[in-house]
């Protein structure tokens, strides 16, 4: 089956694209040689990734784009056997092992692999473009790894809307991105909670110098502490958090500055352009008009939720969030949120650890906030003891010097 080829003009073709310090536009990005189709384009820089997407938009090339580091030898073999030619960062092309008819206009994304090996999810530029209304002129930071869903969201916004520039941040620029953003007048930025915590932890004054009007968080559970910290740094900016994935697209968007989403959003009457949200047991279930190809009906997300008054909190993955301590169950996400509510904590990870008698106990890794002086594990145990049941209090706490961050801008929370 062949998908419909894109024929609409690229409205954003003259939008500014800053990459490797060069100020270009989509139209003046370096041109790639004619790509084979289907093609899996593996990149080691942002410019090549953007050029591949523009090529896809203009020519309808069936495309998967990802960083070379995300696609190991086994996955490259699988892609070749599925009909993809592999285009390496140096331009070398490994022909597809299977000859098949291309799906013109198809864009493939790799899932994060949080439940095992990455899977391919099919989209089109249309299904990836979830912002369609008129937008105020903005310059967007683009720190995400090429080919991820969050990366595509900013890329499609810039390609399909006028006056939506992008400033690409390469991996080696992540520590100094606020200076780059300030230099180029970035007014909107999207990142994971870990990304934002890193920026506050390293240099909150440098972060405050960026003229941000729109701040977006996603990709990880969003807690109240990071929302409040960003509000303190940017009192006039709109702060939003988004629940999105390759499978269901951007399905939840919250602008009220609170963690979680309103309970009233569950089980609403279906609307053609609005995802339907429900809960099955402890699992978030979504029916989305932005879903990937072949994902029809309700999608069980694998994400665990808890109710907190009139809010629904997304606490983590079903398979890792619940910790059973001698028969009593506690959410690692809830414990993490309590720890990160302590003013002396910049970041925390909560997990289960083997223990005699009870089988499992709650343990944590913590990065202290350097601006507030030293803290001890006794301080944190006391803090948690007044806010959690006894079985939920971390009994082993390890202090780290830096906030860990993966290529996806996430950490193991």
N, C-alpha and C positions, 0 to 999 in steps of 0.2 A: 504494500500500500504506500502511496506517495502523498505526503502532506502538501498543502497548498503553499506555493512559493510566495514569499513576501514581495509585494510590488509597491508598497507605500514609500514615499520619499523619507529621507532621514532628516527630520526637522532640526535635529541638533547638530548637523554636520559642521556648522561653524562655531559651535561651542568651544570654549577654551579647554585644552588638555595640557596640563603641566606634568611632564614626565622626565626624570633624570635632569631636572633643572631647566629643561627647555620648554618654552611656551609655544605650544602648537595649537591646532584645532583637530577635530576628528578628520576633516578633509585633508589636512596636511601631514597626518601621521605617515610614517614610511609605509610603502606598499609592499605587501607580501607577494611572492610569486604565486601564480595560480595554484590554489590548493587542490589536492585530490579530494574527492567526495565519495564516501564519508572520510573525514580526517579527524584524528586525535592529535591536536597541536599541543605539544609539551613545551612549556616556556620557562625561562629563568629570569624574566623581567616583565614589568608592566606594559611597556610599549608594544612588545610582540603580542601580548595577550589582547590588548585593545585593537591592534591591527587585524588580528584574526577575527574578532567579533565584527569589525566593520566589513571585512571581506565576506563574512557570513551574511550580514545584513544586505549587502549589495548583490551578491551572487547566489544566495540561497544555499550555500555549501552546508551539507550535513556536518555538524561540528561538535566536537568535545574539546574544551580547552581546560588545561590544568597545569599546575607547576610540575616540573619533571620529578621533583622529590616526592610528590604524592602518588606517582604511578610507578610501582615497582615492576620488576621483570615479569612476574607472574601476571599482573594486571595488563601489562603491555601485550603479553601473549594472548590473553583472553580477548583484548580489544581487536587484535589482528585476526583472530578466529571468528570475530563477530562482524568482520567486513571493514574495519577501520585501517586506513594507512596511518602509520605513526610518523609524525613530523617532529624531529628532535630540535632542541634549541639551536644547534649549529646549522639547521636547514636540511640535514640528511633525512631522507624519507625511506621508511621501511614499508614496502607495499603490503596491502591487505592480503591475508591468507585465504579469505573467502570473498569471492566476487558476488556482489548482490546489487540490486537496484537501490539507488540512494533515496532517502527520504528528504527531498528538497525542503529547506526551511526548518529542519529539525535541529534543535540545540540540546545537547545532552549534558547533564550535570552528574557529578559523582557525589553520593551521599557522604557524610562525614565519617562513616564507618564506626559510629559509636556502638552499634550492635553487632559488629563483626567486620568483614571486608566491605569496602565501599561498593555500592550498587549504582547502576546507571538509571537515571530518571529522565525521561524525555519531555522536552518543552518546546515552545516556539518563542520568538521574540514577543509575540502578542501575549502569551500566557505568563511570560516573565515580567511584562510591563504592567505593574499593578497600580501605578500612579498615573492617572489619565487626565485629571482635571488641571486647570491652569494653576501654575505654581509661581510664587514670587521668585525673582531672579536670585540665584544662589551659586556659590562656589563650594562644591562638595569635596571633602577629604575621601580618598579611596585607599584605605589601609589594608583591605582584605586580600586574602590569597586568591589569585586569579582562578576563575571557574567555580568558586563557591556561590551558593545562592545569594548571600548578602552582597557579594561582589557584583553579580549580575543585576541586582536591584538598582544599584547606583549607576551602573553602566547603561542599562536600558533607560533610566530616567534622563541621563545626559544625551543619549542618542535620539530620544523621541520628544523631548521638550526643549523649547528655546530658552536661552539664558541659564543653563544648568551646566556650569563648568565643573571640571574635576581636577584634583591635584593628587597624583599617584604617589603613594608612600611605599618604597621598596623595603624589604626586610631589614636591610642594614641602616635604614633611616628611622626605624621605629622608636629608638631611644630619643631622638631629637625632633620628632614630628611636629611638636608645637611651634618650634622656631620656623620650620618650613611653612606650616599653615599660616602663621602670622605674616610671613613675608609675602605670601601670595593671596592674602585676604580671604582665607577660607571662612565661610559663614555658616556652614552646615557640616556635621560630622556624624558618622555612624560607626559604632564599635561595640565589642562585647563588654560586659561589666569588667572583665579582667583588663581589657585594653584601657578603659577609663581609670580603673584603680592604679594601673601602672603609671599613667600620666600624672595623677594626683600625688602618688608616692614619690615619683622622681623629682618633680618640680611643679608645684601647684601655681607658683607665680608665673612661670612660662606658659602654663596652660591658660591661665586667666587672661593672658595677653592676646589670645586668639579671639577675633571678633565674632564669636559663635552666636547665631540666632536660633539655630535648630540643632538639638542634640538627640541622637537616637541610640538606643541600646537594644541588643538582641543576641541570640546565639547561645545564651546561658540563662539560668534562672536569674531574674532581676530582683534584688532585695531592696528594702526601704533605705538601708544605710547608704548605698551608692547613689540613689536618687536624691537623697537629702544632701550628700556631699557635692554633687553636681549643681544642685540648686544654690548652695552657698557660694560656689565659684562663679556661677552664671545666673544671677537673680532674675535677669530679664529674658533669658532664652526659653523657647518652648522645649520641654524635655519629654520625649516619647519613648515607650518601649514597644517592641514588636515581637510577636511570636510568629516565626516563619520556618519553613523547612523546604527541602527540594521536593518532598512528596506533596505537601498541601499548600505551598506558597505562603504568602503573607496573610495570615488568618486572624490575628488579633493585634489591634493597634490601640494603645492606651496613652492618653495625653494628660491625665489628671494628677500626675506626680505621685501616684500611689502604687505600691507593689501589688501584683495580681490584677485581676480584672473583675468587674462587678458580677456578682452571682446572678443578677437579673439577665445577664447575657446568655445564660444557659437555656437551652430548649426553647428558643424563640421561634416564631413562625418563619419558615424558610423564605429567603429573598433571593432573586436571581444573581445579585452581585454581592451577597453577604454570606460568608461562611457560617455554617450552623455548628454550634458548640454544644457538647454534652459530656457527661462523665459516666463511665462504666466501671463500677467499683471505685478504684482510686485512679483510673486512667482517663486522660483527656482524649476525647474522640471528636474528630472534625470532618464535616462534609464541606468541601471547598470548591468554588468555581475556578480557583487558580491551581488546581491539582495537576500533577504530572500526567503524561499520557498513560492511559490504561488504568488509572486509579479512580474508579467510579464508586460512588457511594461513600459510606462512612470509613474513615481511616483511623485505626487505633494507633495513636502516636507513640506509645511506649513511654510517655511522660506522666509522672505522678503528680497529683494535685491534692491539696488540703484546703479545707474551708476555714476561713478566719473572719467571723462575723459575716458581713455582706460581700466579702472578697473571696475570690478563688485564687490561691497561690499555686504556682507551678514550682515544685520543690526539687525535681531532678528525675533521673531515669528510674523506671519501675524496678529494674533488676539490681540497682545499686543504692537507691535512696532509703529503703527500709532496713533498719538495723534491729535485729531481734536479740534483746538482752534478757536471757533467762525467761523467755516467754512474753516479755513486755516489749512492745514495738515502738520505735521512735524514728522520725524522719531525719535523715542526715541533713537535708536542706533546712529544716526548722532549726536544728542545732547550729548549723552554719550561720543562719540569719541572726541568731542570738549572739554568737561570737562576734560577728561583724557589726553588731550594734554597739559593741564596746568602743569607746573613743580611742583606745590605745591599739586597736587592731586595724591594719590596712587590708588584710586578706586572710581568708581561712579556708581550709578544706577539712571535711569531716568524713570519717570512714569507720568501718568495723575492724576490730582487731580481736584475735583469738584470746580467750581468757578462761582460766579454770573455773569450774563450778557452773558459771552462767553461759559458757560457750562463746559468747561474743561480748565485747564492751565497746563503748564509743571512744574513739581516739581522734585527734585533730593535729593538723599542721597550721601554724600561724605565722604571719609576717607582721611584726609590730609596726605601729605608726611612729616613725622617727621623730616627728614633731612633738610628741607628747611624753617623751622619756621612756625609760624601761618599764616593762610589765613582767610579771612572773606567772607561772602556771597557777599558783595559789590565787592570784588576783582573778584569773579567768574562771577557775573552778567556783570561786565565790560568786562571781557575776552570773554564771550559768545556774548555780544552785538556787538562786532566788527567782529564776525565770523558767526553769525546766523541772520535770519530775526527776527524781534521783537517778533513775536508770538512764536518763538522757544526758547526764552531765559527763563531759569528756574526762576520762581517767588517765589518759596519756596525752600530753601536749608537747609537740616538738616545734621549736622556733626556727624559722628560715630567715636568711638574710635578704632574699629577693623574691618578688612575686613571679612564680613560674608561668610561662606563656608559650603556647605551641604556635606552629605556623598558621593555624586557623584563628589566632588571637584568643583562643580559649585556654583555660587551665583545667586540670582534673578536679572539678568541683562536683 
